[in-house]
Amino acid sequence: MTDYGTERLPGLPEAVTICEVGPRDGLQNESTPVPADVKVEFIERLADAGHTVIETTSMVHPRWVPQLADAEEVLRRLDRRPAVRYPVLVPNLRGLQRALDLGVTDIAVFASATESFAKTNLNRTVAESLEMFAPVITQARETGLQVRGYVSMCWGDPWEGAVPAPQVVDVATKLISLGCTELSLGDTIGVATPGRVVALLNALTAASVPIGSIAVHFHDTYGQGLANALAALQHGVTTVDTSAGGLGGCPYANSATGNLATEDILWQLEGLGIRTGLNLTKLVETSSWLAGHLGRESPSSVVRALRKS
């Protein structure tokens, strides 16, 4: 890491799991096709840097996310390591079967806290989308898979504005009751602030959702990602979704910009003396390498700073 010192703050965990979403969420909105061999090397580099959870790709129909049309090729070519989990986004039973045929052991479903985004992203109401996910989650759990439930638009929606906490709690508790083993709360358009992050976490735990089953997924649209992540960690969350180099967005929400950069939060966590198992130097090298393939500079502040030092 750095030579600038370490000092802990009260109320923080000893260790944090970083769920790396770059290969799926980070690349899905890229307009220029990224070859499968680059994606495979990207995932391998992330594993080499110490990641133990790498969201790899999506079984969504290529018409909706053309960038991930090579999902099966990537999974077949990937040298999957026993100590690393490689979650795959699955939209329906057909997608689940494709994932099972490829030996996937972790899946995710993508729900919405708002009707507007559910209709835009899934072409269904919130209730209809949960109905669609129910047999997917049931079959996946019966097969021994871990199932992550994404809840998007947890703090704000571009069509509906601020999203009330009870609305998020309703979707989250239904996903848990269906069998999800983890929830990832998404600030899809990056409008959350620390107080609202804590308020939602309080509402979820009051509804008997275990804090250990909650992950947070912040976008840095308004520069609040690190502050929001720190607030969540101080409240007991120990899993944070980030994307190498700050890649990402959402193809169905134009106001969604990049995810919180893995390197940026790693700088913060290492400065706080929190263990992650990640190698910052290797991650900076990986994000710089990928930026070269994408033809632009990484948006991560830490990547830019360390590349110039």
Buried (B, 14 or more C-beta within 10 A) or exposed (E): EEEEEEEEEEEBBEEBBBBBBBBBBBBBBBEEEBEBEBBBBBBBBBBBBBBBBBBBBBBBBEEBBBBBBBBBBBBEBBEBEEEBBBBBBBBBBEBBBBBBEBEBBBBBBBBBBBBBBBBBBBEBEBEEBBEBBBEBBBBBBEEEBBBBBBBBBBBBBBEBEEBEBEBBBBBBBBBBEBBBBBBBBBBBBBBBBBEBBBBBBEBBBEBEBEEEBBBBBBBBBBEBBBBBBBBBBBBBBBBBBBBBBBBBBBBBBEBBBBBBBBBBBBBBBBBBEBEBEBBBEBBBBBBBBBBEBBEEBBBBBBBBEBBEE
